[in-house]
Amino acid sequence: MALRTRERIISNPTTIVPFNDLARCASTQRSLLLSAVSRVLDSGWFVLGPEVSGFEAEFAAQCGVQHCASVANGSDALALALAAIGVGAGDEVATCANAAMYSTLAILSLRARPVFVEIERNHTMSPELFAQLVRNSTGGLKAVVVTHLYGQLADIEEIVSIARTKGIAVVEDCAQAHGAMRHGKLAGSFGDIGTFSFYPTKNLGALGDGGAVVSRSLTHHERVMTLRQYGWGTKYQVTSTGGRNSRLDELQAAILRVRLPMLAKSNTRRREIAGRYVRGIQNSAVKVPHNVADDYVAHLFVVTTANRGALQVHLHHAGIATDIHYPICDHQQPTMRALGYDISLPVSEEMSCEVLSLPCFPDLRDDEVDAVISAVNSWRSP
């Protein structure tokens, strides 16, 4: 119930267009999903069995890498990826401050220190400012987490090139970018290691939590495989510190194996919806993203306006559900203030006050898209 409430956060009894409707997708896939569940039940194997190993092989191939280690959720994926590349207490890790603390919490969990880099207007890390950070670093910068936010690939090639000059490891946070592609390479295959979430709302979502860490490096892969299960070298023998219990179960793996072959089609539909918004929204007070190429998989369609609250209320009264991703920058969170963070990131802070997410999910109907466009166009900024 909590999940459905969150996904309909601005909904009301007269909602015309939901922000997301997970039941629609599940309904169209019902027979396939039930067959997958039955297969697991009949096998009698529920943790780290053939469904998990099968999904790991299939997902690695889909990402264009050699290795995939599935884990319990996307947050664990980030923390385990950082641990696998050697991040530890006292190390500095660059990241952005506009993505709801996910990478920041993973960094803090290893007793490392987040160093925030300003974003560009497309909401992803500025390569220029990352390069400035690298030039000014005194040697403590161990890694960078590059988040492909809203389904848009960051300028990952340039960031990787900059990082390579100083031996800084690159972690791609692909939680919102399953299947995003540029120059024939997929999200998760540009850096040293990539992380994914399979939370139900993701482009590739399970029916519960799940995550994965992908890599071309056998060393990184084996490290994650060890850490995800207590730090075991062999069963019951703990050979690595920092281990935890973080395993994708067989049921979720089976569900993901059903949905993985459908990912490209659902991403195409997301981009179609985004394209309709780009062409249809003609309101000078509302700025829309314009990229609908393969490097954007439209996990979220996020507009910006100086009067977000007024637009959100207007859409609410028109029966259009919306959400905000994300309203508080990491460095402005109470916990970060308590750690002594007192910095200014003007673009991130401005965007946090202006971003508004419109409905954008594969089962959204064309008439619903038209209703959103009409409602946005009918709004007049105060």
Secondary structure by P-SEA (a helix, b strand, c coil): caaaaaaacccccccccccccaaaaaaaaaaaaaaaaaaaaaaccccccaaaaaaaaaaaaaacccbbbbcccaaaaaaaaaaaacccccbbbbbbccccaaaaaaaaaacbbbbbbbbcccccccaaaaaaaaaaccccccbbbbbbccccccaaaaaaaaaaacbbbbbbccccccccccccccccccccbbbbbccccccccccccccccccccaaaaaaaaaaaccccccccccccccccbbbbcaaaaaaaaacccaaaaaaaaaaaaaaaaaaccccccbbbbcccccccccccbbbbbccaaaaaaaaaaacccccccccccccccaaaaaaccccccaaaaaaaaccccccccccccaaaaaaaaaaaaacccc
